[in-house]
Amino acid sequence: MSITTQLLTMLTMIGMGGWLGMALDTYNRFLKREERAHWLVFVNDVLFWAVQALLVFYVLLLVNDGELRFYLFLALLCGYAAYQSLLRSLYVRVLEWLIWLAVRLGQALAQLFRYTVIRPLVLLGQMALALLLFAWRLVVWAARFLLLVVWKTVLLLFAPLRWIGIAVWRRVPPHRRVRVEKFFHRLKGFAGQIKNTKEKIGMWLAKWRK
């Protein structure tokens, strides 16, 4: 390697050391080790360092075609130490501010989505339900009104027959009226017996089901 390439490689590795420090602080901030299972922390650590190693090697491949030297590891260590002593406190504050900003932005977007999408949909659903209930009540009222009109019409049409029947009944001799009244009284009693028998059967079936 030429002197220029070596210098560029060292500066790049110093920068990658600082990157490793920032990446490690960011990783620890989001991992929350005390809240995770040990095996999950181990898997995440292995994956994190594998990704960082591949990234460092890829940068090294771009700078000097992947040639490794002992002083490159020292450059990585110097970069990491420089980050820890000079930039870590500033980066942690900036990271916390970015997390706070992202959380606030997410909350604002969630509120915006709620007020611009969710609430209008809920209001539309409520309005649709109210319209359906109104239409149902209107149909029920119209059906009742139509049945009442039909019933009144039937009564009006059969009113002459009723009047004729009353007139004929009044002309029936009293002893024949008594027989007819007895017949209807017996018929009413028979219907009551049928109703009572039906109720008893229903009660017996209910007890049998229990």
Secondary structure, 3 states (H helix, E strand, C coil): CCHHHHHHHHHHHHHHHHHHHHHHHHHHHHHCHHHCCHHHHHHHHHHHHHHHHHHHHHHHHHHHCCCCCHHHHHHHHHHHHHHHHHHHHHHHHHHHHHHHHHHHHHHHHHHHHHHHHHHHHHHHHHHHHHHHHHHHHHHHHHHHHHHHHHHHHHHHHHHHHHHHHHHHHHHCCHHHHHHHHHHHHHHHHHHHHHHHHHHHHHHHHHHHHC
